[in-house]
Amino acid sequence: MRDPRLATRYAGALVAAAKRTADLGAVAESYAAVSKIAAADPRVAAFLGSPQIAKGEKKAMLRALLAGRVEPVLLDFFQLLVDRGRLDHLHDIGVEFTRLVEAELGVARARVVTAVPLPAELEGELARQLETLTGSRIVIEKKVDPLVIGGVCVTVGDRVIDGTVRAGLRRLRDQMLKAPLPVGAGR
């Protein structure tokens, strides 16, 4: 991220505008779709980020492509980014916008790391337990890492619940290293 303050400022302004004039969740979905398209086609990103292309031409292209397909507040926001020369920050603003929208809607992301793929029934149960623990609606992001050996490591916000075999072995090792040895041991 180039300038997190810039992304936060613009994302916060979009959240405020979307709350006043539109459905915040719908604006977030539209923003994600536009970001995905821009990221998937390097020609779109090059066109939007090119200083050789006039702002008016960029705005006209955005209107032609997005009018009637995204909420007016979002189209206006993209036009503002063109006017301010900030369209190249589209991704960074989108990441921050998603974070702010999720916080506004009471959604928390849980990063779940397991040694093997998490079965769907366990994922559902884990989500329910985390929702009870956090009071938020949980969206699980799964990652498989064989180095955890077994168990699960969950990160929600700044909370980490590490129930992996690897972490358990590390704790056991630390306890053994701290334990006093009886005099005459090792004979």
C-alpha positions as CSV (number, residue, x, y, z in Angstrom):
1,M,0.0,0.0,0.0
2,R,1.5,3.3,-1.0
3,D,-0.2,5.7,1.4
4,P,-2.5,4.1,3.9
5,R,-3.8,7.5,5.1
6,L,-4.9,8.4,1.6
7,A,-6.7,5.1,1.2
8,T,-8.4,5.5,4.6
9,R,-9.5,9.0,3.9
10,Y,-11.0,8.2,0.5
11,A,-12.6,5.0,1.7
12,G,-14.1,6.7,4.7
13,A,-15.6,9.4,2.5
14,L,-17.1,6.7,0.3
15,V,-18.6,4.9,3.3
16,A,-20.2,8.1,4.5
17,A,-21.6,9.0,1.1
18,A,-22.9,5.5,0.5
19,K,-24.6,5.4,3.9
20,R,-26.4,8.6,3.0
21,T,-27.5,7.8,-0.5
22,A,-27.4,4.1,-1.2
23,D,-27.2,0.6,0.2
24,L,-23.7,0.2,1.7
25,G,-23.5,-3.5,1.0
26,A,-24.5,-3.1,-2.6
27,V,-21.9,-0.3,-3.1
28,A,-19.2,-2.6,-1.6
29,E,-20.2,-5.4,-4.0
30,S,-20.1,-3.1,-7.0
31,Y,-16.7,-1.7,-5.9
32,A,-15.3,-5.3,-5.5
33,A,-16.6,-6.2,-9.0
34,V,-15.0,-3.1,-10.6
35,S,-11.7,-3.7,-8.8
36,K,-11.7,-7.3,-9.9
37,I,-12.2,-6.3,-13.6
38,A,-9.5,-3.6,-13.3
39,A,-7.1,-6.1,-11.8
40,A,-7.8,-8.9,-14.3
41,D,-7.1,-6.8,-17.4
42,P,-3.8,-4.9,-17.4
43,R,-5.1,-2.8,-20.3
44,V,-7.8,-1.3,-18.2
45,A,-5.4,-0.5,-15.4
46,A,-3.0,1.0,-17.9
47,F,-5.7,3.1,-19.5
48,L,-7.0,4.4,-16.1
49,G,-3.5,5.1,-14.7
50,S,-2.1,6.7,-17.8
51,P,-1.2,10.4,-17.5
52,Q,-1.3,10.7,-21.3
53,I,-5.0,10.1,-21.4
54,A,-7.1,13.2,-20.6
55,K,-9.3,13.1,-17.5
56,G,-12.4,13.9,-19.6
57,E,-11.7,10.8,-21.7
58,K,-11.3,8.6,-18.6
59,K,-14.5,10.0,-17.1
60,A,-16.4,9.4,-20.3
61,M,-15.2,5.8,-20.5
62,L,-16.2,5.2,-16.8
63,R,-19.6,6.7,-17.5
64,A,-20.1,4.5,-20.6
65,L,-19.0,1.3,-18.9
66,L,-20.5,1.8,-15.4
67,A,-23.6,4.1,-15.7
68,G,-26.7,2.0,-14.8
69,R,-24.5,-0.9,-13.7
70,V,-23.2,0.5,-10.4
71,E,-24.7,2.8,-7.8
72,P,-24.6,6.5,-8.8
73,V,-22.6,7.3,-5.7
74,L,-19.9,4.9,-6.7
75,L,-19.7,6.2,-10.2
76,D,-19.4,9.8,-8.8
77,F,-16.7,8.5,-6.5
78,F,-14.7,7.1,-9.4
79,Q,-15.2,10.4,-11.3
80,L,-13.8,12.2,-8.2
81,L,-10.7,9.8,-8.2
82,V,-10.1,10.8,-11.9
83,D,-10.4,14.5,-11.1
84,R,-8.0,14.2,-8.2
85,G,-5.5,12.0,-10.1
86,R,-6.1,9.1,-7.6
87,L,-7.5,6.4,-9.8
88,D,-4.2,4.5,-9.5
89,H,-5.1,4.0,-5.8
90,L,-8.3,2.1,-6.7
91,H,-7.0,-1.2,-5.2
92,D,-5.7,0.3,-2.0
93,I,-8.9,2.3,-1.4
94,G,-10.9,-0.8,-2.2
95,V,-9.1,-2.8,0.4
96,E,-9.7,-0.2,3.1
97,F,-13.3,0.4,1.9
98,T,-14.0,-3.3,2.3
99,R,-12.5,-3.3,5.8
100,L,-14.6,-0.2,6.8
101,V,-17.8,-1.7,5.3
102,E,-17.3,-5.0,7.1
103,A,-16.8,-3.2,10.4
104,E,-19.9,-1.0,9.8
105,L,-22.0,-4.2,9.0
106,G,-20.6,-6.1,12.0
107,V,-18.6,-8.6,9.9
108,A,-15.2,-9.9,11.0
109,R,-12.8,-12.0,9.0
110,A,-11.3,-15.1,10.6
111,R,-8.1,-16.4,9.1
112,V,-8.1,-20.2,9.7
113,V,-4.9,-22.2,9.1
114,T,-5.0,-26.0,9.2
115,A,-2.7,-28.8,8.1
116,V,-5.4,-30.3,5.9
117,P,-8.4,-28.8,4.2
118,L,-11.1,-27.9,6.8
119,P,-14.3,-30.0,6.2
120,A,-17.4,-28.0,5.6
121,E,-19.2,-29.2,8.8
122,L,-16.2,-28.2,10.9
123,E,-16.0,-24.8,9.2
124,G,-19.7,-24.1,10.0
125,E,-19.2,-25.1,13.6
126,L,-16.1,-23.0,13.9
127,A,-17.8,-20.0,12.4
128,R,-20.7,-20.4,14.9
129,Q,-18.3,-20.6,17.9
130,L,-16.3,-17.6,16.6
131,E,-19.6,-15.6,16.1
132,T,-20.5,-16.3,19.7
133,L,-17.0,-15.4,20.9
134,T,-16.8,-12.1,18.9
135,G,-20.4,-11.0,18.6
136,S,-19.7,-10.4,14.8
137,R,-20.8,-12.3,11.7
138,I,-17.7,-14.3,10.7
139,V,-16.3,-14.8,7.2
140,I,-13.7,-17.5,7.2
141,E,-10.6,-17.3,5.0
142,K,-9.0,-20.8,4.9
143,K,-5.4,-21.6,4.4
144,V,-3.7,-25.0,4.4
145,D,-0.2,-25.2,5.8
146,P,1.2,-28.7,6.5
147,L,3.8,-27.1,8.9
148,V,1.1,-26.7,11.6
149,I,1.1,-30.6,11.8
150,G,-2.4,-30.7,13.1
151,G,-5.1,-28.6,14.9
152,V,-6.1,-25.1,13.9
153,C,-4.8,-21.6,14.2
154,V,-7.5,-18.8,14.1
155,T,-6.8,-15.1,13.7
156,V,-9.7,-12.7,14.1
157,G,-8.6,-9.1,14.2
158,D,-5.8,-8.9,16.7
159,R,-6.8,-12.1,18.5
160,V,-4.9,-15.3,17.8
161,I,-6.2,-18.7,19.0
162,D,-3.4,-21.2,18.3
163,G,-4.5,-24.7,18.9
164,T,-2.0,-26.3,16.5
165,V,0.1,-29.3,17.3
166,R,3.2,-27.2,16.3
167,A,2.3,-24.5,18.9
168,G,1.6,-27.2,21.5
169,L,5.0,-28.7,20.9
170,R,6.7,-25.3,21.1
171,R,4.9,-24.6,24.5
172,L,6.0,-28.0,25.8
173,R,9.6,-27.3,24.7
174,D,9.6,-23.9,26.4
175,Q,8.2,-25.5,29.7
176,M,10.9,-28.2,29.6
177,L,13.6,-25.6,29.1
178,K,12.4,-23.6,32.0
179,A,12.0,-26.6,34.4
180,P,14.8,-26.9,36.9
181,L,16.8,-30.1,36.6
182,P,17.4,-32.1,39.8
183,V,20.9,-32.1,41.1
184,G,22.9,-35.1,39.9
185,A,20.7,-35.5,36.8
186,G,22.3,-36.9,33.7
187,R,24.5,-39.6,35.5
